[in-house]
């Protein structure tokens, strides 16, 4: 699948693209916030390539003409583009720096996610929320140490707490509750299950929890957002995957309404689920085997542009059954956004000396008569 790659020099731990801002967390304890929109427009202008704008900014040229004070166009025909990589030094990126400040946290963050104007930060010291309008308001939500957090729809945040189980934090106090026997633990925080959990993710309105020592399972979110959209029991791993073997705890995950389970070292079962008229879940499987040189499968996710699978020796991007890209190197972490996110066509990969952002042309749009004029 066609893509454009931007490689930014630097040592980074994590990142977030939100509301036209690129937020970079550095290894030396700084948070750097860049004007993502101006940066992308400038690259498009300098290279005479409007696809950079459309793929990385998630907006058409016509929309940018109406919404951005920096962007105007003149007519010309954009040629058919090839996959390209643009290398950006820290010096060049600094031009777009909006603000920089020391991280308010003593340790490196475990995970970050966002909802509207709130950035949720998970650290060894607890769960925090940062106001993204000013970056001044930092509030501690919970002092519990968490393995993983994941934001779902309607401001619901799934929380993985190891031996203590799976919790949900609701940003709204006005949500109704379903029929699960949940227990309120703190303000807007509810215990959904006391089963061991190392990671959580959302599939539709359900939470999928995985563990290194117990079976994975699906549980319904605490908040009922659709009529009759809930289940009254936990669905265990054995009822989801055909590759399941008792007492063998393989790696599994959920992403964008699909479930994945590793088995036999380098094989992957991919499960799609549907709901019938009585809200029962039905699971359909297919199987993929990876070449041995890639090593053991570690993790993965489903994206709008395909499936991303991290192996010991490569990051594998499966665009379709025959189109596969293998990326090698010392990868610190990687990230995609869910299918409803504005930047859901971007794969971000953090290496030891850079962050690589690959934007995919999901729609394979027709080329149109457009042009650029440098912003002031």
C-alpha positions in Angstrom: 0.0 0.0 0.0 1.3 3.4 -0.9 2.7 5.4 2.0 4.8 8.4 2.8 7.4 8.3 5.7 8.6 11.1 7.9 11.7 10.2 10.0 12.5 12.7 12.8 15.9 12.6 14.5 16.0 12.3 18.3 15.7 10.0 21.3 12.0 9.6 22.2 10.1 7.5 24.6 6.5 8.1 23.4 4.4 10.4 21.3 0.8 11.6 20.7 -0.7 13.4 17.7 -3.8 15.3 18.8 -5.6 18.5 17.7 -2.9 19.5 15.2 -0.1 19.0 17.8 2.7 16.5 17.9 3.6 15.8 21.5 7.0 14.1 22.0 8.2 12.6 25.3 11.9 12.5 25.4 14.3 10.2 27.3 15.8 13.2 29.2 12.5 14.0 30.9 11.1 16.7 28.6 7.7 17.1 26.9 8.0 18.9 23.5 4.9 20.2 21.8 5.1 21.0 18.1 2.7 22.7 15.6 1.9 19.6 13.6 -0.4 21.4 11.1 2.2 24.0 10.2 4.9 21.4 10.0 2.9 19.2 7.6 1.7 22.1 5.4 5.3 23.3 5.1 6.5 19.9 4.0 3.7 19.8 1.4 4.6 23.2 0.1 8.3 22.6 -0.1 8.0 19.3 -1.9 5.0 20.3 -4.1 3.2 17.2 -2.9 -0.3 17.6 -1.5 -0.4 13.9 -0.6 1.8 14.7 2.4 -1.0 17.0 3.6 -3.8 14.6 3.0 -2.1 11.5 4.5 -0.6 13.1 7.6 -3.1 15.7 8.4 -6.2 13.7 7.7 -7.8 16.5 5.7 -8.3 17.3 2.1 -6.8 20.3 0.4 -10.2 21.8 -0.1 -10.9 21.6 3.6 -7.6 23.1 4.5 -8.2 26.1 2.3 -11.3 26.8 4.4 -9.9 26.1 7.9 -6.2 27.0 7.9 -4.9 30.6 7.8 -1.6 29.3 6.7 -2.7 27.5 3.6 -3.8 28.8 0.1 -3.6 27.0 -3.3 -3.1 27.7 -6.9 -3.8 25.4 -9.8 -1.4 22.8 -11.0 -1.5 19.0 -11.6 0.1 16.8 -9.0 1.9 13.8 -10.7 1.5 10.2 -9.6 3.5 9.9 -6.4 5.9 7.2 -5.3 6.5 6.0 -1.7 9.0 8.5 -0.3 10.9 9.1 3.0 11.5 12.6 4.3 14.3 13.0 6.9 13.9 15.8 9.5 16.7 16.9 11.8 16.0 18.1 15.4 17.2 21.5 14.1 14.6 21.7 11.4 11.8 20.5 13.7 12.6 23.1 16.3 11.1 25.8 14.0 7.7 24.4 14.9 8.2 24.1 18.6 5.2 25.6 20.5 6.3 24.8 24.0 8.7 22.7 26.0 8.7 21.8 29.7 10.0 19.3 32.1 7.9 16.2 32.7 6.0 16.5 36.0 6.6 12.8 36.6 9.7 11.3 38.1 9.8 8.2 36.0 9.1 7.4 32.4 5.5 7.0 31.6 4.0 3.5 31.1 1.3 4.5 28.6 -0.6 7.5 27.4 -4.0 8.0 25.7 -6.4 10.9 25.2 -10.1 11.8 25.1 -11.2 15.2 23.9 -9.0 17.8 25.8 -7.7 15.3 28.3 -4.5 13.3 28.1 -4.4 10.3 30.4 -0.9 9.3 31.7 -0.2 6.0 33.4 2.9 5.9 35.7 4.2 3.7 38.5 2.8 6.3 40.8 -0.8 6.2 39.5 -3.1 7.5 36.9 -3.1 11.2 35.9 -5.0 13.5 33.6 -3.4 16.5 31.9 -5.4 19.4 30.4 -4.3 19.7 26.8 -5.7 23.2 26.4 -3.1 24.8 28.7 -0.8 21.9 29.8 -0.9 23.5 33.3 -3.7 21.5 34.9 -2.4 18.1 36.1 -4.8 16.0 38.2 -4.2 12.7 39.9 -7.2 10.4 39.2 -6.0 7.3 41.1 -3.0 6.3 43.1 -3.2 2.7 42.0 -0.2 1.3 40.0 -1.5 0.1 36.6 -0.1 -2.1 33.9 -2.1 -0.6 31.0 -4.8 1.9 30.2 -6.9 2.3 27.1 -9.5 4.9 26.2 -12.7 3.8 24.6 -15.8 5.6 23.4 -17.7 8.1 25.4 -14.8 8.8 27.6 -14.5 5.4 29.2 -11.0 4.3 30.2 -10.2 0.6 30.7 -7.6 0.0 33.4 -5.5 -3.2 33.9 -4.3 -3.6 37.5 -2.5 -7.0 37.6 -3.6 -9.1 40.6 -6.3 -6.6 41.4 -8.1 -7.2 38.1 -9.8 -4.9 35.5 -11.3 -1.5 36.3 -13.1 1.2 34.3 -12.8 4.9 34.8 -15.7 7.0 33.4 -14.9 10.7 32.6 -18.6 11.4 32.8 -20.8 10.9 35.9 -24.0 10.8 33.8 -23.5 7.4 32.2 -26.0 4.7 33.0 -24.9 1.3 34.2 -25.5 -2.2 32.9 -26.5 -5.3 34.8 -23.0 -6.5 35.7 -22.3 -6.8 39.4 -19.7 -4.1 39.4 -18.3 -2.4 42.5 -17.5 1.3 42.9 -13.9 1.7 44.2 -13.4 5.5 43.9 -14.9 8.5 42.1 -16.0 7.2 38.7 -13.8 4.1 39.1 -15.5 0.6 39.0 -14.1 -2.9 39.4 -15.3 -5.1 36.5 -13.5 -8.3 37.3 -11.0 -9.5 39.9 -9.3 -11.8 37.3 -5.6 -11.1 36.8 -4.9 -8.6 34.0 -1.7 -7.4 32.3 -3.3 -5.5 29.4 -6.6 -4.2 28.2 -8.2 -3.1 24.9 -11.6 -2.3 23.5 -13.6 -4.2 21.0 -16.9 -2.5 20.3 -18.3 -1.8 23.8 -16.5 -4.7 25.4 -13.1 -4.9 27.2 -10.7 -7.6 26.3 -8.2 -8.4 29.1 -5.1 -10.5 28.8 -2.8 -12.0 31.4 0.6 -13.7 31.6 -0.7 -16.2 34.2 -4.4 -16.7 33.5 -6.7 -17.0 30.5 -7.8 -13.9 28.6 -11.4 -12.9 28.7 -14.0 -10.4 27.4 -16.1 -8.4 29.8 -18.7 -5.7 29.2 -17.9 -2.1 29.9 -19.6 -0.7 33.1 -21.5 1.9 31.2 -24.4 1.0 29.0 -24.4 3.2 25.9 -26.8 1.3 23.7 -30.1 -0.4 24.6 -29.5 -4.1 25.4 -25.9 -3.7 24.5 -24.4 -5.8 27.3 -23.5 -9.3 28.3 -24.2 -10.7 31.7 -21.2 -12.9 32.0 -17.5 -13.0 31.2 -16.5 -14.8 28.0 -13.3 -16.8 28.4 -10.5 -17.4 26.0 -11.5 -21.0 25.5 -14.8 -19.9 23.9 -13.2 -17.4 21.6 -10.1 -19.1 20.0 -10.0 -22.5 18.2 -6.2 -22.6 19.0 -6.8 -22.5 22.7 -5.1 -25.2 24.9 -5.7 -25.4 28.6 -2.8 -24.3 30.9 -0.9 -22.8 28.0 -1.0 -19.0 28.3 -0.2 -17.7 24.9 0.1 -14.0 23.9 -3.2 -12.5 22.7 -4.7 -9.0 22.1 -7.7 -7.2 20.7 -7.7 -4.3 18.3 -10.4 -2.6 16.1 -13.0 -5.3 16.6 -10.6 -8.2 16.0 -9.0 -10.6 18.4 -5.6 -12.2 18.0 -3.9 -15.2 19.7 -0.4 -16.5 19.2 0.1 -20.3 19.2 3.0 -22.7 18.3 5.6 -19.9 18.5 5.0 -18.2 15.1 1.4 -18.8 14.2 -1.5 -16.4 14.7 -5.2 -16.9 15.0 -7.3 -13.9 13.9 -10.8 -13.8 15.1 -13.7 -11.5 13.9 -16.7 -11.3 16.1 -20.3 -10.4 15.3 -23.5 -9.9 17.4 -26.8 -11.5 16.6 -30.2 -10.0 17.3 -30.1 -11.2 20.9 -26.7 -9.6 21.5 -24.9 -13.0 21.5 -21.3 -12.9 20.3 -20.2 -15.1 17.4 -16.5 -15.7 16.5 -15.0 -16.6 13.2 -11.3 -17.5 12.8 -8.6 -17.6 10.2 -4.9 -18.4 10.6 -1.6 -17.0 9.6 1.9 -18.5 9.9 5.0 -16.3 10.0 8.4 -17.3 8.6 10.7 -18.7 11.3 13.5 -16.1 10.9 11.2 -13.4 12.3 11.2 -15.1 15.6 8.5 -15.3 18.3 5.4 -13.1 18.0 5.4 -10.5 20.7 2.4 -8.2 20.1 0.2 -6.7 17.4 -2.7 -4.6 16.4 -5.3 -4.1 13.6 -5.3 -0.8 11.7 -7.2 0.7 8.8 -4.3 0.0 6.5 -3.7 -3.7 7.6 -2.4 -5.7 10.5 0.8 -4.9 12.4 2.6 -7.7 14.2 5.7 -7.3 16.3 8.1 -10.2 16.2 11.5 -10.7 17.8 13.4 -9.8 14.7 11.0 -7.6 12.7 7.9 -5.5 12.7 5.6 -7.0 10.1 2.9 -5.0 8.3 0.4 -7.2 6.5 -1.5 -5.0 4.0 -3.3 -8.0 2.4 -2.8 -11.7 2.0 0.1 -11.2 -0.5 1.5 -7.7 0.4 3.8 -7.8 3.5 6.5 -5.3 4.7 9.2 -6.4 7.2 10.8 -3.5 9.2 14.0 -4.4 11.1 15.9 -2.5 13.7 15.9 -1.9 17.5 12.3 -0.8 18.0 11.5 0.8 21.4 7.8 1.0 20.8 5.2 1.5 18.1 1.7 2.8 18.0 -1.4 3.0 15.8 -4.7 4.8 16.4 -8.1 3.2 16.4 -10.2 3.2 13.3 -12.3 6.2 14.4 -9.4 8.4 15.1 -8.5 11.3 12.7 -5.0 9.9 12.3 -5.9 6.3 12.0 -3.8 5.8 8.8 -0.5 6.6 10.6 1.9 4.0 12.1 4.4 5.5 14.5 7.6 3.6 15.3 10.2 4.8 17.8 13.8 3.6 17.2 16.8 4.4 19.4 17.7 7.5 17.4 14.5 8.6 15.7 10.7 8.4 15.4 9.4 7.2 12.1 5.8 8.1 11.1 4.4 6.2 8.1 1.1 7.5 6.7 -0.9 5.2 4.4 -3.1 6.1 1.5 -6.2 4.1 2.7 -8.6 5.5 0.1 -6.2 5.4 -2.9 -7.7 8.8 -3.8 -7.8 10.0 -7.4 -5.3 12.7 -8.2 -6.8 16.1 -8.6 -6.0 19.5 -10.0 -4.6 21.4 -7.0 -1.6 23.5 -6.0 0.2 25.4 -3.2 1.3 28.8 -2.1 3.7 29.1 0.8 2.1 30.4 4.0 3.2 33.5 5.7 
